[in-house]
Amino acid sequence: MDMPTNMREKLEAFVKGNVAQATTGQLIADNLANTKAAETARAVRQSRTKKWTQKSGVLTAREARKMVRDREAAALKRTIEMESRAYERATKKQAKEDEKARRCLDKLERHIQRQQEKEEEAAAKQHTKMERAVRREQKKEEKAAEKEARKAAKNAAKLPARSTS
């Protein structure tokens, strides 16, 4: 097929540009895949816990497991000690609160006892006053009765004796 030269040049330029774009696109896709893989690997590395290795010599799996067990045992021991101290503090605090409540109750009982004693004293005083008032009334009534009796005797003495003949 014969094509005019200027069209052929344009077609060659077009094909050359498309090949360049396809090559660049493939390089970018490969680079993006490598970047994503690197980011994933980095995230995995960072998500792992910090570990240390022996400074000199080879660290065997058995030694590493023993180190982990020892570290976990030490952490458990620290946790138990902390919980034990917290329990002791709570127990002491509860004992102090109980003692404070007991003292408060003792104080309240003494107050109630004093109030009852005061009320009993007041009742006794009132009773004594009532007894005195009753005795005074009885004495007044006795005096009035004696006065009445004297008056009656005086009146009887003034009356002439009647004869029964």
C-alpha positions, 0 to 999 in steps of 0.5 A: 500500500502506497501512502503519501510521504507526509501521511507516512511520517505522521503515522510513524510519529503517531506510532512512535509516540504511542510506543513511548507512552505504552513503555512509560505507562508500563514503567510507572505501573511497575514502579507503583507495584514496587512502591506498594510492595515496599510500603506493605513490607514496611508496615509489616516490619513496623507492626512487629514488636521491638525485639532485641538479639544477642550482641555476640554469638548466635541466639538459638530458638530455645534461648529466645523462647526461654528469654520470652518466658523469663520476661513474661514471668517477670512481668507477671511477678511485677503485676502480682506485686502491684496488685498485692500493694493495691490490695493492701492499700485498699484494705488499709483505707477500708480499715481507716474508714471503718475506724472513722465510722466506729468513732462516729457511732461511739460519739453519736451513742454518747450524745444520745446517752447524754440526751437521755440523761438530760431528759431523765433529769428534766423528767425527775425535776418535773416529777419533783415539782409535781410532788411539791405542788401536790404536797402544797395543795394537800397542806392547803387543804389540811389547813383549810380543813383545820380552819373549818374545824376550828370555825365549826368548834368555835361556832359550836362553843358559842351555841348554848347547850341544849337540854334534852329534857 
